[in-house]
Amino acid sequence: MVILIKIIQVIFALSLLVLIHEFGHYLFAKLFKTRVDKFYLFFNIKFSIMRAKKINGKWQFKFFTKNLPDYEGETPIDINTLPEDDWRRYPEHTEYGIGWLPLGGFCKIAGMIDESMDKEAMKQPPQPWEFRTKPAWQRFFIMFGGVLFNFILAIVLYGAILHTWGEQYLKNEDATYGIAVNDLSYEIGFRDGDKVLSLDGEVPKDFHQIQVDIVRSQVEKVVVLRGADTVTVNIDPIYIPAILNTPGMFDLAFPFIVTDVPEGSINEHSGIMANDEMTALNDSSMFIVQAIQRELLKHKADSVAATFKRGEESVVVPLLVDTSGLIQVHIQNDLTKLFNVTENDYSLLSSIPAGCVKAWNVIKNYIKELGLIFSPKTEAYKSVGSFISIGKIFPGTWDWYRVWSLTAMLSIMLGVLNILPIPALDGGHILFLLIEIITGHKPSDKALEIAQTIGMILLIALMVLAFGNDIRGLFIK
């Protein structure tokens, strides 16, 4: 059931993104009186689940039908010889449909060299309703429309999320007890209780984004407050791949405060009381939960002497440790009771600019992350994933907050990726259009076809890399 829910969420999110993206192309094409041959959700290789076309003012529908050719070899089919109920007689009307392969969708614009690689159509004399006969500035907006609408969708979604659920995060300055380290951060030079002051001179805002910020900006110097001393931790670039792939490098340190001892615990009658705060273990001073947990693992099936602060007193309590390294007590882990967690609520009006700011920050961060992929030393290319990776980030239960948040993020990812100046992507077409606008010379259709082919090869190679990484990840942990 969990896998099914994830699959449904992925298809829902990607379908919405594709519809909005292709609608951006569609809207500007219609605005500039450019013929749109087909507008489809999902790919319709060989046949379509549903087709719809408005003919003579009436909508007509067909279900589970084969795709019919528009050409016999390189010769266009004479539409006047077709029967009245053959939709090919009415090419001036857009065909809307749903394909059977749920991996995207498309908007086929007449007279445009796109992923369909419809070379026969491009061999015919140019027509006034075709993309290729429109002014360069109109073609620019038709191509940019998809990316623009993806960004608009992200702004709308982020605004709606902020208005509905608000925003909650821990400012770095409010991480009272600093960080709790894992093996990697300890090896680099960090210690439990360090309070991060700056990353290459920049003061971090969100505590839980520190590790991500280090990777995105490939930070080399981190200044921390260690006790009363200011210490600079130098990060060798060789650690960047490990930081990228080792979650929990900077856990939030918090004190070991007992809330209760459950019935049946091995320490039920030890004398521990609610609100006892551990300050030492076996005469070694420690109060951070993560450090205490690591120490307890060294005493499995044994006993320890724990020192607790109880009001103004300090008491020592002998405790048993089970075979899993636990003392079987409940501790305070509600961050809102331990820290000053920042909570922001947004009215409908204020959520709009807040959504714009949120979307812009995500765009900037994603551009930085793309830069990591093209930097071999970071080995970020090993993290490039396909639909399998996308599916993993969705929750196993239907959670609208997570679904909409991930959809907004994916919308930005789709927009940024599409604007890259790579042939076969919108950005490749936009690059050629900008060159045409600046130079006044339009590239030949043959040059565009070659560029489109090269771009398709690059995209296929990227898909192979993504699926390869995911498949390898299924077998190698």
C-alpha positions in Angstrom: 0.0 0.0 0.0 2.9 2.4 0.8 4.4 1.9 -2.6 1.0 2.4 -4.3 0.4 5.7 -2.5 3.9 6.9 -3.4 3.3 6.0 -7.1 -0.1 7.8 -7.1 1.5 10.9 -5.5 4.3 10.9 -8.1 2.0 10.6 -11.0 -0.3 13.3 -9.5 2.5 15.7 -9.0 4.2 15.2 -12.3 1.0 15.2 -14.2 0.1 18.6 -12.7 3.6 20.0 -13.5 3.5 18.8 -17.1 0.0 20.1 -17.7 0.9 23.5 -16.3 4.2 23.6 -18.3 2.7 22.6 -21.6 -0.3 25.0 -21.0 2.3 27.8 -20.8 3.4 26.9 -24.4 -0.2 26.4 -25.5 -1.5 29.7 -24.1 1.2 31.8 -25.8 0.8 29.8 -29.1 -2.9 30.5 -29.1 -2.3 34.1 -28.1 -0.1 34.6 -31.2 -2.5 32.6 -33.5 -0.1 29.7 -33.8 -1.8 26.3 -34.5 -1.5 23.7 -31.8 -1.9 20.3 -33.3 -2.1 18.2 -30.1 -2.2 18.8 -26.3 -1.7 15.6 -24.4 -1.3 14.4 -20.8 1.0 11.3 -20.9 2.6 10.0 -24.1 0.4 8.3 -26.7 2.8 5.9 -28.4 0.8 3.9 -31.0 -2.6 4.6 -29.3 -4.4 6.9 -26.9 -6.7 6.3 -24.0 -8.9 9.3 -24.8 -9.0 11.9 -27.5 -11.2 15.0 -27.8 -11.6 17.6 -30.5 -14.1 20.5 -31.0 -15.5 20.2 -34.5 -18.2 22.6 -35.9 -18.8 23.9 -32.4 -19.4 20.4 -30.8 -17.0 18.4 -28.7 -16.3 14.9 -30.0 -14.6 12.1 -28.0 -12.9 8.8 -28.9 -11.6 6.2 -26.5 -8.8 3.6 -26.9 -8.0 4.4 -30.5 -4.9 3.9 -32.6 -2.8 6.8 -33.8 -3.4 7.5 -37.5 -0.6 8.8 -39.8 -0.6 12.3 -41.3 1.7 11.2 -44.1 2.1 8.4 -46.6 5.9 8.3 -46.8 6.8 12.0 -47.2 3.5 13.0 -48.9 0.8 14.6 -46.7 -2.5 12.7 -46.7 -5.1 14.5 -48.8 -7.7 15.4 -46.1 -10.4 15.8 -48.8 -10.3 12.1 -49.5 -10.9 11.2 -45.8 -14.4 10.3 -44.4 -16.3 13.0 -42.5 -15.8 11.4 -39.2 -12.0 11.3 -39.6 -10.6 14.1 -37.4 -7.6 14.5 -39.7 -10.0 16.5 -41.9 -9.9 19.3 -39.3 -6.2 20.0 -38.6 -7.0 23.6 -37.7 -8.6 22.3 -34.4 -6.4 21.2 -31.5 -6.7 17.5 -30.5 -6.7 17.0 -26.7 -6.0 13.7 -25.2 -4.7 11.3 -22.6 -1.9 8.8 -23.5 -1.2 5.6 -21.8 2.4 6.1 -20.8 2.4 8.2 -17.6 5.8 9.8 -17.9 4.9 13.3 -19.0 3.0 14.9 -21.8 3.4 17.2 -24.8 2.1 20.2 -26.7 2.7 19.7 -30.4 2.9 23.1 -32.1 2.7 23.3 -35.9 5.9 24.2 -37.7 8.2 23.6 -34.7 11.1 21.2 -34.5 10.6 19.5 -31.2 10.9 16.1 -29.6 8.4 14.6 -32.1 11.1 15.2 -34.8 8.3 15.6 -37.4 10.7 16.1 -40.4 8.0 15.5 -43.0 6.0 18.5 -41.7 9.1 20.7 -41.8 9.7 19.8 -45.5 6.3 21.4 -46.5 6.0 25.1 -47.5 5.8 27.3 -44.4 2.3 28.4 -43.5 1.2 31.6 -41.7 -0.2 29.6 -38.7 3.0 27.8 -38.1 5.6 28.5 -35.3 8.4 29.0 -37.8 6.7 31.9 -39.6 6.1 33.9 -36.4 8.3 36.8 -35.4 11.3 35.9 -33.2 9.9 37.7 -30.1 6.6 35.8 -30.4 8.4 32.5 -30.7 10.5 33.4 -27.7 7.4 33.8 -25.5 5.9 30.6 -26.8 9.0 28.7 -25.8 9.5 30.6 -22.5 5.8 30.1 -21.5 6.4 26.6 -20.1 9.1 27.6 -17.7 7.3 30.8 -16.8 4.2 28.8 -15.8 6.2 26.4 -13.8 7.6 29.2 -11.7 4.1 30.8 -11.4 2.8 27.4 -10.1 5.6 27.2 -7.5 4.8 30.8 -6.3 1.1 29.9 -6.0 1.7 26.7 -4.2 4.3 28.2 -1.8 1.9 31.0 -1.1 -1.0 28.6 -0.5 1.2 26.4 1.8 2.3 29.4 3.9 -1.2 30.7 4.1 -2.6 27.3 5.1 0.1 25.9 7.4 2.3 28.8 8.1 6.1 28.5 8.6 8.0 26.9 11.4 11.8 26.7 11.7 14.7 27.0 14.1 16.9 30.0 13.7 20.6 29.1 13.9 21.0 31.6 16.7 18.3 29.8 18.7 20.1 26.4 18.7 21.0 27.0 22.3 23.1 23.8 22.8 24.8 23.9 19.4 25.4 20.8 17.3 25.7 17.1 17.9 28.3 15.5 15.7 28.4 12.2 13.9 31.6 10.3 12.9 32.1 12.4 9.7 31.7 15.9 11.4 33.9 14.7 14.3 36.6 13.7 11.8 36.4 17.0 10.0 37.0 18.8 13.3 33.6 19.6 14.8 32.7 18.8 18.4 29.4 18.3 20.3 28.1 21.6 21.5 29.8 23.7 18.8 27.7 26.7 17.8 28.0 27.6 14.2 28.7 31.3 13.7 29.5 31.6 10.0 30.1 29.7 6.8 32.8 31.3 4.7 31.8 34.6 6.3 28.0 34.2 5.8 25.8 33.8 8.9 23.5 30.8 8.5 19.8 31.5 9.2 18.1 28.1 9.4 19.9 25.6 11.7 18.6 22.6 9.8 20.0 23.9 6.5 23.6 24.2 7.7 24.8 20.9 6.2 23.0 21.6 2.9 24.4 25.2 2.8 27.9 23.8 3.3 27.5 21.5 0.3 25.7 24.0 -2.0 28.4 26.6 -1.5 31.3 24.2 -1.1 32.2 26.0 2.1 35.9 25.9 3.1 35.8 27.7 6.5 33.3 27.3 9.3 33.6 29.5 12.4 32.2 28.0 15.6 31.9 29.0 19.2 33.3 26.2 21.4 32.8 27.0 25.0 34.2 30.5 25.3 36.6 30.2 22.3 36.0 31.0 18.7 37.4 28.2 16.5 37.8 28.0 12.7 37.2 24.5 11.2 38.7 24.1 7.8 36.8 21.8 5.5 39.0 20.0 2.9 37.1 19.9 -0.4 37.8 16.1 -0.5 35.1 15.8 2.2 32.3 17.4 0.0 31.1 14.1 -1.5 30.9 12.5 2.0 29.0 15.5 3.4 26.6 15.3 0.4 25.9 11.7 1.2 26.0 11.5 5.0 22.8 12.9 6.6 22.8 14.0 10.2 26.2 15.6 10.1 24.9 18.5 12.2 22.2 17.1 14.5 20.5 19.5 16.9 22.0 19.0 20.3 19.5 19.1 23.2 19.6 18.2 26.9 18.7 14.9 28.4 15.6 15.8 30.4 13.5 12.9 31.8 9.7 13.1 31.3 8.8 9.8 32.8 9.8 6.2 33.4 7.4 3.8 31.7 5.9 0.9 33.6 8.0 -2.2 33.1 11.2 -0.3 32.5 14.4 -1.9 33.9 14.9 1.4 35.8 11.3 1.7 36.9 12.3 1.7 40.6 15.7 3.5 40.2 14.4 6.7 41.7 14.5 8.8 38.6 11.9 11.6 38.6 10.3 13.7 36.0 12.3 16.8 35.0 15.6 15.2 36.1 18.3 16.6 33.8 21.4 14.4 33.3 24.7 16.2 33.7 27.2 13.4 33.8 27.6 9.7 33.2 30.2 7.6 35.2 31.8 10.9 36.4 32.2 12.1 32.8 30.5 15.4 32.3 27.9 15.3 29.5 24.4 16.6 29.1 23.7 16.3 25.3 21.3 13.5 24.4 23.3 12.3 21.4 26.6 12.1 23.4 24.8 10.2 26.2 23.4 7.7 23.8 26.8 7.0 22.3 28.2 6.5 25.8 25.4 4.1 26.8 26.1 2.0 23.8 29.5 1.2 25.3 27.8 -0.3 28.4 25.2 -2.7 26.9 23.8 -5.2 29.5 25.8 -3.3 32.2 25.1 -0.5 34.7 26.2 3.1 34.9 26.1 5.9 37.5 24.2 8.9 36.2 24.3 12.4 37.7 21.1 14.4 37.5 20.3 18.0 38.2 17.0 17.9 40.3 15.9 21.5 41.0 18.9 23.0 42.9 20.3 19.6 43.9 22.6 17.1 42.2 21.8 13.4 42.7 23.7 10.3 41.5 21.4 7.4 40.4 22.6 3.9 39.5 21.0 2.8 36.2 20.8 -0.5 34.3 21.5 -0.5 30.6 19.7 -3.1 28.4 21.3 -5.1 25.6 20.4 -2.4 23.1 22.2 0.3 25.0 19.0 1.9 26.4 18.1 2.9 30.0 14.3 2.7 29.0 13.2 6.2 30.1 11.2 8.8 28.1 12.9 12.1 27.5 11.8 15.5 26.4 12.0 15.8 22.6 9.4 18.4 21.9 11.5 21.2 20.3 8.9 23.8 21.0 9.5 23.2 24.7 13.3 23.2 24.5 13.9 26.0 22.0 12.6 29.3 20.7 11.1 27.9 17.5 10.2 30.6 15.0 6.6 30.4 13.8 5.2 32.7 11.1 1.6 32.9 10.0 0.5 34.6 6.8 -2.7 36.2 5.7 -3.9 35.7 2.1 -2.4 39.0 1.1 1.0 38.5 2.8 1.3 35.0 1.5 1.7 36.2 -2.1 5.0 38.1 -1.6 6.1 35.4 0.9 5.5 32.8 -1.8 7.6 34.8 -4.3 10.5 35.0 -1.8 10.3 31.3 -1.0 10.2 30.4 -4.7 13.2 32.7 -5.5 15.2 31.2 -2.7 14.5 27.6 -3.9 15.5 28.6 -7.5 18.8 30.1 -6.3 19.5 27.0 -4.2 18.7 24.6 -7.0 20.9 26.4 -9.4 23.8 26.0 -6.9 22.9 22.3 -6.6 23.0 21.9 -10.4 26.5 23.4 -10.3 27.6 20.6 -8.0 26.5 18.0 -10.6 28.7 19.5 -13.2 31.7 19.6 -10.7 33.2 16.1 -10.8 35.1 16.6 -7.6 31.8 16.7 -5.6 30.6 13.4 -7.1 27.1 14.9 -7.0 26.4 13.3 -10.4 26.2 10.0 -8.5 23.1 11.4 -6.8 21.2 12.2 -10.0 18.0 10.2 -9.8 15.0 9.2 -11.9 11.3 8.6 -11.1 12.5 6.1 -8.5 14.3 8.8 -6.5 11.4 11.1 -6.9 9.1 8.4 -5.5 11.3 7.9 -2.5 11.0 11.5 -1.3 7.2 11.4 -1.2 5.6 10.2 2.1 4.1 6.7 2.5 0.8 8.2 3.6 -1.2 10.9 1.9 0.0 14.2 3.5 -1.2 17.2 1.6 1.5 19.5 3.1 4.3 17.2 1.9 2.6 16.6 -1.4 2.2 20.3 -2.2 5.6 21.2 -0.9 7.3 18.6 -3.0 5.2 19.5 -6.1 6.3 23.1 -5.7 9.9 22.1 -5.5 9.6 19.8 -8.5 7.9 22.6 -10.4 11.0 24.8 -9.9 13.3 21.9 -10.7 11.4 21.3 -14.0 11.5 25.0 -14.8 15.2 25.5 -14.1 16.2 22.3 -16.0 14.1 23.3 -19.0 15.7 26.7 -19.2 19.2 25.3 -19.5 20.7 26.1 -22.9 20.7 22.5 -24.0 19.2 21.6 -27.5 15.9 19.6 -27.1 15.1 21.6 -24.0 13.2 24.9 -24.0 16.4 26.7 -23.1 18.1 25.4 -26.2 15.3 26.9 -28.4 15.4 30.1 -26.4 19.2 30.3 -26.9 18.8 30.0 -30.7 16.0 32.6 -30.6 18.1 35.1 -28.6 20.9 34.6 -31.2 18.4 35.3 -33.9 17.0 38.4 -32.2 20.6 39.8 -31.6 22.1 38.9 -35.0 18.9 39.1 -37.2 19.7 35.8 -38.8 17.6 32.7 -38.3 19.3 29.3 -38.0 18.3 26.9 -40.8 15.8 24.1 -40.1 18.5 21.6 -40.8 20.7 23.2 -38.1 17.8 23.1 -35.7 17.2 19.4 -36.5 20.8 18.5 -35.8 20.8 20.5 -32.6 17.6 18.8 -31.5 19.1 15.3 -32.3 22.2 16.2 -30.2 20.0 17.4 -27.4 17.9 14.2 -27.4 21.1 12.1 -27.2 22.3 14.2 -24.2 18.9 13.8 -22.5 18.9 10.0 -23.1 22.4 9.8 -21.6 21.2 11.8 -18.6 18.2 9.4 -18.2 20.5 6.4 -18.4 22.7 7.9 -15.7 19.7 8.7 -13.5 18.1 5.2 -13.8 21.6 3.6 -13.4 22.1 5.5 -10.1 18.7 4.4 -8.9 19.1 0.8 -9.9 22.5 0.6 -8.3 21.0 2.2 -5.2 18.5 -0.6 -4.9 21.3 -3.2 -4.6 24.1 -1.2 -3.0 23.4 0.6 0.3 
